[in-house]
């Protein structure tokens, strides 16, 4: 497919926000990871930390939006197809790893079960709603802007990532981004590498961040529904 060029963000708008473009990409991910670490370090804070990071990071994305690459949605339907394949790959591969390698088996005492944690159904389903919305609506936008836009292009053009095009080919980003992506996924690291290679292929095929966001959202939505259906909290 033909390469899509992207217009730079007008300097006047960037100046008004007074934030560098690279910081605009790094800040939401950094804040998200800080809240995630807080929830992992103090399990009692997990529900509050998840709600807080969802609200705060959503606000950051809205505030910093003028800095980000305009999102093209061509090939979105391929994102749906890849996302469906992705849920089978994610669940199937993770089950295989857990069955054969103790290293990838989670500690049952560290799993967060909202069905057991919350005493009332209103609190329980309010949290589940926020958890599902965060994974389906917020995380795909934040992570695709960070991994498949910023990090991918930074590997291609370290001095100024905007000199590289969205979805531009290079062995470096195609292989390095999945490895770095996997490092933030803990016990899911090998599974995350394979999934990230698939979404990297989708990016190269479509040159579309929108298609990648749709794939990410589809996989996350189906994964959330699977977890709620079978109570496999280790996957969430």
N, C-alpha and C positions, 0 to 999 in steps of 0.2 A: 504494500500500500504506500502511497506517497507520504513523504515526511511532512508533518504539520509544523509550521513555524508559529511562535508565540510572541505577541507584542510585549515589550517590557512595560512594567508598571510605571506610570508617569512619575517623574521625580518629585513634582509638587506634592503628590499624595504621600509618597514615602517620607518626605521631609516633615510633613505635618504629624506623622506618627512618631517620628524621631527614633526609629528602631532600625538597625541594620537588617538587611534581608536574611542573612544567615542566622542571626539571632532569632528572627521571627519564626524560622523553621525549627530551631533548637529548643526554644522556650516551652512550647506546649508539650513536646515529648519529655523534656527534662522534668517539668512539673508533674506530668503523669507518672513518670517512673519514681519520683520522690514519694508520692502518695501510695503507689503500689508497694514500695519498700516498707513504708510505715505500716500498711495493712498486713504485710507478711511478718514483720518484726513483732508487732503487737496484735495478735489475732482478735483480741476483743475490740479493736478499733477498725477491723476490716469493713463492716457495713458502712460506718461513718466515713471512712477513708475513700470507699468506692463512690459514695454519693458526692463527697466533696470534690474528688478529682473529676468526676463527670461534669459537675457544674462549673468548676474553675477552668478546666481545659476548654469546655465549650465556649466560655466567655473569652478566653484567649484567642481561639480560632476566629471568632467574630471580630474581635478588635484588630487582629493582625491580618485579616483576610486580604486587604489591598496588596500585601507583599507577596502573596502566593501566586504561582502560575495559574492563569485562567484554565479551568478544567473543561476539557472537551469530552463529550459523552458518546462519540462514535464507537461502535462495537460493544455497546453496553450489553447487548443480548449474549455476546460471547462471554461477558463477565458472569452472567447468570449460569451459563453452561459450565464454565470452568469452576464456578463456586459450588455447584452440585457435585462435580467430580471431586472437588477439594474436600467436601465433608466425608465422602467415602474414604478418601486417602488418609485424612487426619484421624478419624476414629479407627479405621482398620489398622493403620500402621502403629498407632499408639497402643492398641490392644495387643498387637503382635510383640511389640517391645516389652510391654509390661509382663506378658506371659513368659517370655524367654530370658529376660534380663532383669535381675533384681534392682539394678541401678536406676531403672526407670519406673519403679513401683513407688507410688506416693505413700507417705506416712498417713495412715487412716486418721490418726489423732489430729493432724494438721488440716484436714479437709473442712471446708466451711459448708455446712448443710443448712440452708435457710429454713427448711421444714422443721428442723429441730431447734434452731437458734431462736426463732421468734415465737413468742407464746400466742400471739393473736394473728388471725388471718389477714387483717388489714395491713399490719406492719410487714408481714411476710410477703404479700403480693405486691405491696408498694415497692419493697426492695427488689423483688424479682423483676418488676416492670422497669425500674431504673437500671438494673444490671443488664437486662436484655436490650434496652434502648442504648445504653452506653456501648455495648459490644457491637450492635448492629448499625447505629447511626453515627456515633462519635469516633470510635476507634478506627473504622475503615478510612474515614476522611483524614484524621490526624496521621495515621501510620503511612498511608499511601503518599501523602504530601511529603512526609519525612523520608521514607525509605525509597520509594520509586521515583520521586521527584528530586529532593535535595541530595540525599546520599548518593544515589545513582549518578547524577550529573556532576557532583563534586569529585567523584572518582575519575570521571572523564576529563574534567576541567578544574583542577584543584585551586587555581588562582582566582577563578570566577565561574562558579557553577552555571551561571546563566549563559555562558558561551557554548555549553552543550545543549543539545535538543532533547526534549522529552522522548524517551524511548530510543535514543541513539544507541547503536550497537557497540559493544565492547566486551571482551572476555572479562575484564576487570570487574565492572559492576555486576555482570550476569552471575559471576561466581562469588564475589566478595560480599555483596549485599545479603544473599541468603545466609552466609556464615555469621555475619554480624547480627542479622535479624534473629537467628537462632539463639544467640547468647542471652537474649532477654526473655527467652521462653523456657528456661529451666529444664525440667524433666521432659519437656516436649521438643527439645532442641533438634534431634534427628528428623522428627516429623515436620518441624517448622522449616528445616532446610529444603526438604522435598517440596513442600507446599510453596515456599518462596521461589523455587526454580520454576514452578508452574506459572505463578503470577508474573515472574520475570519474562517468561515466554509470551504471555498474553500482552504485556507491555510492548515487547518488540514487534509483535504481530500487528497490534492496533495503533501504537503510538498514542494511546489514550489513557490518561489518568482516571477518567470516568469509568472506563471498563474495569480497571483494577479496583476502584472503590466498590463497584457493583459486585465483583467477584468476592472481595473481602467481606462485604456485608452479607452476601448470600451464604457463604461458609459459616460466618459467625452466627447468623440467625438460625440456620439449620442445626448448628452445634448446640446452641442454647436450647432449642426445642427438644433435641435428643436428650440432653442432660436432664431437662425437666421431666421428660417422659420416663426415663430409666433411672434417674437419681444417681447418675455416674458423676459425682461432684468433682472427681479428680480431673475431669476434662474441662472444667470451667474455672 
